[in-house]
Amino acid sequence: MVKGKYQKVTDKPYTKRGARDFIARVIDNTISAQGKVTPLKKKVSSKKIKRGDGYYEKNQSKFRAFKLFAGQKIPIKDKIIEKKEYRLDKIGEQNKITVAQHMARSSKRAAGLPTRKKKSSSIFRL
């Protein structure tokens, strides 16, 4: 169980655009509706920094960068909120995949391991 509202999803350094792309992909494929990008506290060499793939720009209509407070739109910095009409548009969201499950499955997929156990299709007789 992760305490707090936000949990860390990666240890790898990203550019600001790359981090926004990464968190947008996580938000879009999980039940979570909002995410936050925080800057690193230490300097990292430019060779180790990952760049984005343009996911946020392609799907920018699904997200908003403001919060609603007493009917007013208040802009928020370095946060992304998924719009209400797009909250259950992906299979992972419909299956209620959490961020931890999504990250575990994506790391297993990258390693070439199976993500879930397959159910056997044996026929039961009475």
Buried (B, 14 or more C-beta within 10 A) or exposed (E): EEEEEBEEBEEEBBEEBBBBBBBBBBBBBBBBBBBEBEEEEEEEEEEEBBEBEEBBEEBEEBBBEEEEEEEEEEEBEBBBBBEEEBBEEBEBBEEEBBBEBBBEBBEEEEEEEEEEEEEEEEEEEE
